[in-house]
Amino acid sequence: MTSEESVRDALEGLDLYGVVNCAGFGGEIATPMDTDIGVFDKVIAINTRGALLVTKYAARSMIRLGWGGSIVNVSSQASLVALPGHISYGASKAALDSITRVSALNWASTTSASTRSIPPSS
Amino acid sequence: MTRFGEIARRLLTEQEVDLEGIVTTAGAATSYSIVLQSPDRDRTFWHHAGANAAFTGREVNLDGVDILHLGYPPLLPELLADDAAPLLNLLKEARSRQITTSLDLAVVDPRSRAAEVDWRRDLRPDHALRRYRHSEHRRPNVGARHRPERPTTIWSRNVPAVWSTMDAPSPSCRRVREERTRSALALIASLRLGPLSPQSGLRGARQRSGYRRLSRGASSARPERAMPPAPDSSTALHKELASGGQLVSLHGSPRPPSREATLGGGALAAGPPSWPRQASTDQVDVATCDQKLPKRLGSHRPEWRGGAVIDFNHRPVLVTGATGGIGGETVRQLIAAGADADRERTVRGGLELLRS
């Protein structure tokens, strides 16, 4: 999920109708003072960068095929509200929400594909 | 009033909720529930009935009311006293006023008074009618006496609650659960009640109602196709807002659903047909989730796409993190929504591809 080459190779030539980005990493529960920046980088790499990479190469396939379809990014309530100790995870999901919105805006006027974010609820 | 009650009032006031209808019960604490959610288990509720234990229904002023939604009657002991007469009278009074009524069922504790109630019998509209006529608990609304009634909607996001109130054992394995769900849906239809909307996980909610389908024979026991959850709704209040959205839609109000209800209800609000105010109980339409429904809400319908309208058959869907909890369940639901026998899973570079 973190290597652009591996994601590109995995998705190249595939015909895709939809994508569900569920892959994620919780990281650690830590205060901003105590957080391990290495863990932060890993959380961002998987939850945010990985989802963007998949979106990047999957969208090419979806646009090429012209079937429409959806890219669904599984987000979290941590992207919307401050949860104690979720410094890395919350940041990664908030960034994912932003990627979702920008992607949706980008494709809304040019294709029938859509992008949306779902924070799992109770 | 307890400190908790004061906090609840303050929070509601901050949300500009009208508190006029709230009744304070002297000597009783505010009801509350502690919900325990542990991984891989269903939620556990620790419930303190508090003032709700004294609720008889007489506290409710139905003047000017459009919708009466009664939550968890199995947890309201006084409402179930005298063979559930207070409950039946409240529903009957509301129906006679052409108020849309709905019940949200809860799992029945076999040691409680709720276990003594014959829910199958008592929720039948005709039974409620007979019992009401022999009761002086409430005076009938004379002006509405001859108007047709609407049945009570059973709104339950909790299928086990339906099983327990309808005296059916709760199954454990998935296949049996599906069968039991079908049975519960058929039972609700046979009792001539309004729509039943049990939750169906990631599939959203199912709809089932009405005599019309049942009259077509045993095959009508098949539940309506599940409706997807609203794609743009947010976090924890999703289902509560969905209830509100559906009730607004069921109510058939000429007013459009509120933005809140639309957001929360999403597809659910779009799902049920408008319920004509003059409909009689044998003219209840069947709530379905198909392409016709968005027309019912016209320009007010929410924009949504979900499993019920996307045909996944033979179309490949990529699921990352498919070995995890949400990802794994997503894969299972996609398989269930598509052609199970044709699926092909390929693993490339750590990504799992599901062809369904």
Interface residues (C-beta under 8 A of the other chain):
Chain A: M1 S3 S6 V7 D9 A10 L11 L14 D15 L16 Y17 G18 V19 V20 N21 C22 A23 G24 G50 A51 V54 A58 W67 G69 S70 V74 Q77 L80 V81 S114 R116 I118 P119 P120 S121 S122
Chain B: V35 Q37 R43 P231 D232 S233 S234 T235 A236 L237 H238 K239 R305 I310 F312 R315 P316 V317 L318 V319 T320 G321 A322 G324 I326 G327 T330 L334 R348 G349 G350 L351 L353
